[in-house]
């Protein structure tokens, strides 16, 4: 699959699916570019900011996508 084919397919997705793709790509890039030394510091704080109503990363991601979709419409 070439980059051009991938771009054409991405543009055929719905707006919410494209936002989800953007979020997934950004998370992937952040994980790959984050220095290894910071991973140890962050792993100790895992879960500290989790709200009592949060039921998982998927729900938070969906809320974020909804927020961005509404913001840029």
C-alpha positions as CSV (number, residue, x, y, z in Angstrom):
1,X,0.0,0.0,0.0
2,X,1.4,3.3,-1.0
3,X,1.1,6.6,0.9
4,X,-1.1,8.0,-1.8
5,X,-3.5,5.1,-1.6
6,X,-3.6,5.4,2.2
7,X,-4.3,9.1,2.0
8,X,-7.2,8.5,-0.5
9,X,-8.7,5.9,1.7
10,X,-8.4,8.1,4.8
11,X,-10.3,10.9,3.0
12,X,-13.1,8.6,2.3
13,X,-13.7,8.0,6.0
14,X,-16.3,9.9,8.0
15,X,-15.3,12.9,10.0
16,X,-15.4,11.0,13.3
17,X,-13.4,8.1,11.9
18,X,-10.8,10.5,10.6
19,X,-10.5,12.2,14.0
20,X,-10.1,8.7,15.6
21,X,-7.4,8.0,13.0
22,X,-5.6,11.3,13.8
23,X,-5.8,10.5,17.5
24,X,-4.4,7.0,17.0
25,X,-1.5,8.3,14.8
26,X,-0.7,11.1,17.3
27,X,-0.6,8.6,20.2
28,X,1.7,6.4,18.2
29,X,4.1,9.2,17.3
30,X,4.1,10.4,20.9
31,X,5.0,6.9,22.1
32,X,7.8,6.5,19.6
33,X,9.3,10.0,20.2
34,X,9.0,10.1,23.9
35,X,12.4,9.7,25.6
36,X,12.8,6.4,27.5
37,X,13.7,8.1,30.7
38,X,10.3,9.8,31.0
39,X,8.5,6.4,30.7
40,X,9.7,5.5,34.2
41,X,8.5,8.7,35.7
42,X,5.1,8.4,34.1
43,X,4.5,4.8,34.9
44,X,4.6,5.7,38.6
45,X,1.8,8.2,38.2
46,X,-0.4,5.9,36.1
47,X,-4.0,6.2,37.2
48,X,-3.5,9.3,39.4
49,X,-5.6,11.6,37.1
50,X,-8.2,9.0,36.3
51,X,-11.6,10.4,37.2
52,X,-14.2,8.4,39.1
53,X,-16.6,8.4,36.1
54,X,-14.0,7.3,33.6
55,X,-14.5,3.7,32.5
56,X,-11.6,3.4,30.1
57,X,-9.4,5.0,27.5
58,X,-12.0,4.2,24.7
59,X,-14.7,6.3,26.5
60,X,-12.2,9.2,27.0
61,X,-11.1,9.0,23.4
62,X,-14.7,9.0,22.2
63,X,-15.5,12.1,24.3
64,X,-12.4,13.8,23.0
65,X,-13.4,13.0,19.4
66,X,-16.8,14.4,20.0
67,X,-15.4,17.5,21.5
68,X,-13.1,18.1,18.6
69,X,-15.9,17.4,16.1
70,X,-18.1,19.9,17.7
71,X,-15.4,22.5,18.0
72,X,-14.4,22.4,14.3
73,X,-17.8,22.1,12.7
